[in-house]
Amino acid sequence: MATTSLPLPDPLVVKRQIAVVALAMFAARNAVKRQIQAEGRVRLSQVSAAQVSMMARAYLLDHRAELFAQAEASPIVQNLRVSGRRRRVDPTANSVCETQVRNGGPQR
């Protein structure tokens, strides 16, 4: 029986999706931190990172549309590129290593 595989997603699309989610979560965390500081009941240093993350997830769910729109409009997301193939190193080229030992020079 032949199996059909799904086509692989475009790497740039995947990279942008990851960046958008990360930037939206970053904005949510910052918004939660600002709220905690504005309330003034406790200092931000007294709130654990886990609590901030939990509050940020709730904030992200409540403000999903605006946070994702801001993240998608970010220059970070707009300027993303997929890096090309790795550059092949020419074995005949001069080495850029500064030590003589690695360059095949005289050993001490």
N, C-alpha and C positions, 0 to 999 in steps of 0.2 A: 504494500500500500504506500502510495506516494504521500509525503507530507508537504504541505505548503507552509512556507514561512512568511511572516510579515516583513514588508520592506523595512530596512533600517531608516530611522528618522534622520533628517538632515542635521549634521552636527551643529550648525549655526543656530538652528531653531532650538535644539536642546540646550545649548549654551545660554541663549537668551532667556529661556524659560527658567533655568536655574538662577540666573542673575536677577530676574524680576522677582522671584520668590524670596531670594536672599535680601534684596533691597527693601522689599515690602516688610519683611520681618524686622529688618534693621530699623526702619521708620517706626514700626509699631513699638519696638523696645524703647526707642528714644521718646516716643509720645508717652508711654507709661512712666518712664523715668521723670519726665517733666511734670506729669500729674502728681506723682509722689512728692516731688519737691515743692509743687505749688500748694499741696494740702498742708505741708509743714508739720504733720502729726509725728512722723518719724523721719529720721535722716535716711537718705538713699543707701548709705553704707550699712544700715541696719537691716535692709531688705536683702534676702538671699537672691542669687542669680536665678535659682530655680523658680522662686516666686515671681520675679520680674518676667521670666520667660512664660510662665503660665498666664500671667496677666496680659502679656503681649499677644499670646495666641488668641485670647478672648477679644482683645482690642482689634486684632487683625480680622477676625470673623465679623465683628460689628462694622468695621470701616473698610471692608475688602475692596469695594469698587474704587474708592479714592486712592488707597494705598497702592493698588496695582497700577492704576492710571499714572500716578506719580513715578512709580518705578519704571514703567514702560517708556515714559518720556525722558528718563534720565539719560544724560550723555554717556554714562557708562554702558548702558544697554544699547544705545544708538550706535556707538562706535565699536561694538564687538565684532571681531573677525575670527574666522577659523584659521588657525595657523596652518601653514602649508606643510609639506613633507619636511622631515628633518633634513637638514643640510648635510650632504656627504662631505666628509673630511678627505682632502687630497693627501694621500700618504707621502707624496713626494714634496709637498710644500714644507717650508721652514717651520719648525716648531716654535710656538710662542711661549713655551715653558722657560722660566727664568733660571732654573737650576741647570748647571752643566751636566750633572749626572744623568738627568732625564733626557737631555739633548744629545747624549752620546759623547760629551766632551771628556776632558781629563778628570779622573777621579783622584781624590786626595787620599 
